[in-house]
Amino acid sequence: MLNFLPVFIQFPLHVILQILNLALWGTLIILMGIPKLLLPFPPLTRMFNQLLNFFMGAFAFCSVSLINIFNRVEWDYQVEGELKQDGWYLMMANHISWLDIILLMRFAGGRIPATKFFIKQELIWMPFVGLGAWALDMPFMRRYSAEFLARNPHLRGKDIETTKRSCEKFRTIPTSVINFVEGTRYTEQKHAKHSSPYQYLLKPKAGGVAFTLATMGNLFSDIIDMTLLYPHNREHVMLDVLSGRLTKVVLHARVLPVQQELIGDYHADESFRERFQQWVNQLWAHKDNYIRRLMEAK
């Protein structure tokens, strides 16, 4: 434990070690992605994917180990239901911080298959992260505003096409597809701007989840309703982590069945779209109530 160090020493030391960890495993992932691209034969692709997923898991393990070295963290992991490593999962999670991504990668280790995230297009230029995500077959999503789509209607539905193409790749090896349903990280400013009906969450965006289920619904073993919370670190989570001030992490996984009524044509079937949105909203109301109880008990 190094949290006894003063912040002006601890912060840069922790940052440097996390960067080195990212650089090491990111470089290995990128280098392994090259022969995977050049030798697109299914048996070799499966072998490369298994090795790439191992590297990703090792990155998360080392990153969380560093967090434990610099912080006195209470880890509250709860799982309602049964998880297995040889299935396919759709994980629907709220989004608070960049730390969420690392923690979900680590949570998957030994419990469920390796995680795949939908990545913002802009992150492809981020050192080690962009090319690493490309090598891991993570889908890059370009988000368009309503105003932009009004001026460029030919681009409407491009994110749906990306979702479908990416999900096809996930069929070859057990995978945990993670969707941050709110589409962005929670902040008080975003919460107020978008008039969220929830106390601790932003409004969920159901489309991406619906299209993922439509593409892979017959393959998913279950849905994981994942709730993340940092009860004592609500404002600047990553800054608190790097400064040794992270005190508690809650990860609550609720395993739900993939019901047939959750699979349908979200784009063309208005009745299905309304039912699916209602289901997601109910899920988010349950999650918001759970977070509220945790916050009241902290």
ZIZIJO-V705284 format. One record per pair of residues at least 4 apart in sequence whose ideal C-beta (glycine too) atoms are under 8 Angstrom apart, sorted by the first residue. I is the first residue (numbers start at 1). J is the second residue. D is the distance in Angstrom with one decimal. If there is no record, write none. Layout:
BEGIN
I;J;D
I;J;D
END
This chain:
BEGIN
1;69;6.5
1;70;7.9
1;72;6.9
2;10;6.4
2;13;7.6
2;69;5.5
2;70;5.3
2;244;7.6
3;10;7.0
3;70;5.7
3;71;5.8
3;72;5.8
3;244;4.1
5;9;4.7
5;10;4.2
5;13;7.4
5;244;7.4
6;10;6.7
7;11;5.4
7;243;5.1
7;244;6.9
8;12;7.7
9;13;6.1
10;14;5.9
10;70;6.0
10;242;7.9
10;243;6.7
10;244;5.1
11;15;6.3
11;242;5.4
11;243;5.4
12;16;6.1
13;17;6.4
14;18;6.2
14;66;6.6
14;70;4.9
14;241;7.9
14;242;4.9
14;244;7.6
15;19;6.3
15;242;5.8
16;20;6.3
17;21;6.3
17;66;5.5
18;22;6.4
18;63;6.3
18;66;6.0
18;242;7.6
19;23;6.1
20;24;6.3
21;25;6.6
21;59;6.4
21;62;4.9
21;63;5.7
21;66;6.7
22;26;5.3
22;59;6.9
22;63;7.7
22;128;5.3
22;129;7.5
23;27;6.0
23;127;8.0
23;128;5.8
24;28;6.7
24;59;7.9
25;29;6.2
25;55;5.2
25;56;7.2
25;58;5.9
25;59;3.7
25;62;7.4
25;132;7.9
26;30;6.3
26;59;7.4
26;127;7.7
26;128;3.0
26;129;6.9
26;131;7.7
26;132;4.5
27;31;6.2
27;128;6.9
28;32;6.2
28;55;5.1
29;33;6.4
29;52;5.7
29;55;5.0
29;56;6.7
29;132;4.5
29;135;5.1
29;136;6.5
30;34;7.4
30;128;7.3
30;131;4.7
30;132;5.8
30;135;5.6
32;36;6.4
32;48;6.0
32;51;5.9
32;52;5.5
32;55;7.0
32;135;6.6
33;37;6.2
33;48;7.8
33;52;7.0
33;131;7.2
33;132;7.8
33;134;6.7
33;135;2.7
33;136;7.7
34;38;6.4
35;39;5.5
35;44;7.9
35;48;6.8
36;40;7.7
36;44;7.5
36;45;6.3
36;48;3.9
36;49;7.5
36;52;7.4
36;135;6.8
39;44;4.9
39;45;7.9
40;44;7.8
40;45;6.3
41;45;6.5
42;46;6.4
42;172;7.2
43;47;6.6
44;48;6.2
45;49;6.1
45;172;6.9
46;50;6.5
46;172;6.4
46;173;6.0
47;51;6.6
48;52;6.0
49;53;6.2
49;137;7.5
49;172;7.3
49;173;5.3
50;54;6.6
50;173;7.2
51;55;6.7
52;56;6.5
52;135;6.1
52;136;5.6
53;57;6.4
53;113;7.8
53;114;3.6
53;136;7.6
53;173;7.9
54;58;6.3
55;59;6.5
56;60;6.7
56;105;6.3
56;114;6.1
56;115;7.7
56;136;6.3
57;61;6.2
57;105;6.8
57;106;7.9
57;108;7.3
57;109;5.0
57;114;6.6
58;62;6.3
59;63;6.1
59;105;7.4
60;64;6.2
60;102;5.5
60;103;8.0
60;105;3.6
60;106;4.2
60;109;6.7
61;65;6.3
61;106;6.3
61;109;6.5
62;66;6.6
63;67;6.7
63;102;5.0
63;106;7.5
64;68;6.5
64;102;6.6
64;103;7.1
64;106;4.7
65;69;6.5
66;70;6.4
67;71;5.6
67;73;6.6
67;241;6.0
67;246;6.8
68;73;6.1
70;241;7.8
70;242;7.6
70;244;5.0
71;241;6.5
71;244;5.4
71;245;7.2
71;246;4.3
71;247;7.4
72;247;6.7
73;246;5.5
73;247;6.6
73;248;6.7
73;249;5.9
74;247;6.6
74;248;4.5
74;249;7.4
75;248;8.0
75;249;5.5
75;251;7.9
76;248;6.6
76;249;6.7
76;250;4.5
76;251;7.2
76;252;7.9
77;107;7.3
77;251;5.2
78;250;7.8
78;251;7.3
78;252;4.6
78;253;7.0
79;83;6.2
79;111;7.7
79;253;4.7
79;255;7.3
80;252;7.6
80;253;6.9
80;254;4.6
80;255;6.3
81;222;7.1
81;253;7.5
81;254;6.7
81;255;2.6
81;256;7.7
82;255;6.5
83;89;7.8
83;111;4.9
83;112;5.2
83;224;7.6
83;253;7.2
83;255;6.6
84;112;7.2
84;221;7.1
85;110;7.3
85;111;7.0
85;112;6.3
85;113;6.1
85;174;7.1
86;113;7.5
86;174;5.4
87;112;7.2
87;113;7.1
87;174;6.0
87;220;7.8
87;221;3.2
87;222;7.1
88;113;7.0
88;170;7.3
88;174;5.7
88;175;5.7
88;176;7.5
88;177;7.7
88;216;6.8
88;219;4.9
88;220;4.9
88;221;5.5
89;112;5.5
89;113;7.1
89;175;7.7
89;176;4.4
89;177;7.1
89;220;6.4
89;221;6.1
89;222;6.0
89;223;7.2
89;224;5.3
90;176;7.9
90;177;5.2
90;179;6.9
90;209;7.2
90;212;6.0
90;213;6.7
90;216;7.5
90;220;5.2
90;222;8.0
90;223;5.1
90;224;7.1
90;258;7.6
91;104;7.1
91;115;7.5
91;176;5.7
91;177;6.9
91;178;4.6
91;179;7.0
91;223;7.6
91;224;4.3
91;226;5.2
91;253;8.0
92;179;5.7
92;181;5.2
92;209;6.2
92;223;6.5
92;224;7.1
92;225;5.7
92;226;6.7
92;280;8.0
92;283;6.9
93;100;6.9
93;104;6.7
93;178;6.2
93;179;7.3
93;180;5.7
93;181;7.2
93;226;4.0
93;227;7.5
93;228;6.2
94;180;7.4
94;181;7.4
94;182;6.3
94;186;6.9
94;201;5.6
94;226;7.7
94;227;6.2
94;228;5.9
94;287;6.3
94;291;8.0
95;100;5.8
95;180;4.0
95;182;5.5
95;184;6.8
95;185;5.0
95;186;6.3
95;228;7.7
96;100;5.9
96;185;6.2
96;186;5.2
96;228;5.9
96;229;7.5
96;230;6.5
96;237;6.2
97;185;6.4
97;230;7.2
97;237;3.7
97;238;5.7
98;102;7.6
98;185;7.8
98;237;8.0
98;238;5.6
99;103;5.9
99;230;7.8
99;237;5.4
99;238;5.9
99;241;6.1
100;104;6.1
100;180;7.5
100;228;5.4
101;105;6.5
101;117;6.4
102;106;6.4
103;107;6.1
103;228;6.9
103;249;6.7
103;251;6.5
104;108;6.6
104;115;5.7
104;178;5.9
104;226;7.1
104;228;7.8
104;251;7.9
105;109;7.5
105;114;7.9
105;115;5.3
107;111;6.5
107;112;8.0
107;251;5.7
107;253;7.5
108;112;5.0
108;113;6.9
108;114;6.2
108;115;4.9
108;176;5.6
112;176;4.8
112;224;7.5
113;173;7.4
113;174;3.9
113;175;5.2
113;176;5.1
114;175;6.7
114;176;6.7
115;175;8.0
115;176;4.8
115;177;8.0
115;178;5.3
116;136;7.1
116;137;6.9
116;138;5.4
116;139;7.7
116;166;7.8
116;170;6.2
116;175;5.5
116;176;6.9
116;177;5.3
116;178;6.7
117;133;7.6
117;138;5.5
117;178;5.1
117;180;7.8
118;138;7.4
118;139;5.4
118;141;5.1
118;163;7.5
118;166;7.7
118;178;7.7
118;179;6.3
118;180;7.6
118;208;6.8
119;123;5.3
119;124;7.6
119;133;5.0
119;138;5.1
119;139;6.8
119;140;5.1
119;141;6.8
120;140;7.3
120;141;6.3
120;142;8.0
120;143;7.1
121;140;4.9
121;141;6.4
121;142;4.2
121;143;7.9
123;129;5.8
123;130;5.6
123;133;7.0
123;140;7.6
124;130;3.9
124;131;7.7
124;133;7.4
124;134;7.0
124;140;5.8
125;130;5.6
126;130;4.9
128;132;5.5
129;133;6.1
130;134;6.6
131;135;6.4
132;136;6.4
133;138;4.1
133;140;7.3
134;138;7.3
134;140;7.7
137;166;7.2
137;169;4.9
137;170;7.6
138;166;7.7
139;162;5.5
139;163;6.7
139;165;7.5
139;166;3.4
140;162;7.3
141;159;5.4
141;162;6.0
141;163;7.7
142;158;6.8
142;159;6.7
142;162;7.8
143;159;7.1
143;183;7.3
144;148;4.6
144;149;5.0
144;152;7.5
144;155;6.0
144;156;7.9
144;158;7.7
144;159;7.8
145;149;7.0
146;150;6.4
147;151;6.9
148;152;6.0
148;155;7.7
149;153;6.4
149;155;6.3
149;156;5.3
157;161;6.4
157;267;7.5
158;162;6.5
159;163;6.4
159;208;7.5
160;164;6.5
160;207;7.4
160;211;5.4
160;267;7.1
161;165;6.3
162;166;6.1
163;167;6.2
163;208;6.2
163;211;4.8
163;212;6.1
163;215;7.0
164;168;6.8
164;211;6.6
164;215;5.2
165;169;7.5
166;170;6.9
167;171;7.5
167;177;7.2
167;212;5.9
167;215;4.0
167;216;4.9
168;215;7.1
170;175;4.3
170;177;6.1
170;216;6.5
171;216;7.0
171;219;6.2
176;224;7.6
177;212;6.0
177;216;7.2
178;226;8.0
179;208;5.6
179;209;5.5
179;212;6.5
180;184;7.7
181;204;4.4
181;205;6.1
181;206;7.5
181;208;7.5
181;209;6.1
181;280;6.9
181;284;7.5
182;186;6.7
182;201;6.7
182;202;4.0
182;203;7.0
182;204;6.0
182;205;6.8
183;202;7.7
183;205;4.8
183;208;7.9
184;190;6.5
184;202;7.0
185;190;7.9
186;190;6.6
186;191;6.7
186;200;7.6
186;201;6.7
186;202;5.6
187;191;6.8
188;192;6.4
189;193;6.1
190;194;6.1
190;202;5.9
191;196;5.0
191;202;6.2
194;202;6.3
194;203;5.9
196;201;6.5
196;202;5.2
196;203;5.3
197;203;7.2
198;202;7.4
198;203;7.5
198;284;6.1
198;285;7.0
198;288;4.1
199;288;5.7
199;291;7.7
199;292;5.8
200;288;5.6
200;291;4.3
200;292;6.5
200;295;7.1
201;284;5.8
201;287;6.4
201;288;5.1
201;291;7.3
203;284;7.9
204;280;4.9
204;281;6.8
204;283;7.5
204;284;4.8
206;210;5.6
206;266;7.5
206;273;7.9
206;276;5.6
206;277;4.9
206;280;4.3
207;211;6.3
207;266;6.1
208;212;6.3
209;213;6.4
209;276;8.0
209;280;6.6
210;214;6.2
210;262;8.0
210;264;7.6
210;266;3.8
210;273;7.6
210;276;5.2
211;215;6.3
211;266;6.2
212;216;6.1
213;217;4.2
213;220;7.3
213;258;7.1
213;262;5.6
213;263;5.3
214;263;5.9
214;264;6.9
214;265;7.1
214;266;6.7
216;220;5.8
217;258;5.8
217;262;6.9
217;263;4.1
218;263;7.7
220;258;4.9
221;258;7.7
222;255;5.0
222;256;6.3
222;257;6.2
222;258;6.4
223;255;7.5
223;256;4.4
223;257;7.4
223;258;5.9
224;253;5.2
224;254;7.2
224;255;6.0
224;256;7.5
225;253;7.3
225;254;4.2
225;255;7.9
225;256;5.7
225;283;6.0
225;286;7.8
225;287;6.9
226;251;6.9
226;252;7.2
226;253;5.3
226;254;7.8
227;250;7.1
227;251;7.4
227;252;4.4
227;254;7.7
227;287;5.3
227;290;5.9
227;291;6.5
228;249;7.8
228;250;6.9
228;251;6.0
229;249;7.7
229;250;4.1
229;252;7.9
229;291;5.7
229;294;5.9
229;295;7.9
230;234;6.6
230;237;5.3
230;240;7.9
230;246;6.9
230;248;6.9
230;249;6.1
230;250;7.6
231;248;5.3
231;250;6.6
231;294;6.1
231;295;6.2
231;298;4.3
232;247;4.6
232;248;5.6
232;298;6.7
233;237;5.1
233;240;4.4
233;241;7.8
233;245;6.7
233;246;5.7
233;247;6.8
233;248;7.9
236;240;5.9
237;241;6.3
237;246;7.4
238;242;6.3
239;243;6.0
240;245;4.0
240;246;5.2
241;245;7.6
241;246;4.7
248;298;7.8
250;294;6.2
252;290;6.8
258;262;6.4
258;263;7.6
261;275;7.1
262;276;6.8
262;279;6.7
264;269;5.5
264;272;3.8
264;276;7.1
265;269;4.3
265;272;6.3
266;272;6.6
266;273;5.3
266;276;6.2
267;273;7.9
269;273;6.3
270;274;6.5
271;275;6.6
272;276;6.0
273;277;6.3
274;278;6.4
275;279;6.5
276;280;6.5
277;281;6.2
278;282;6.4
279;283;6.5
280;284;6.3
281;285;6.4
282;286;6.6
283;287;6.4
284;288;6.2
285;289;6.5
286;290;6.5
287;291;6.5
288;292;6.3
289;293;6.6
290;294;6.6
291;295;6.2
292;296;6.3
293;297;6.3
294;298;6.6
END
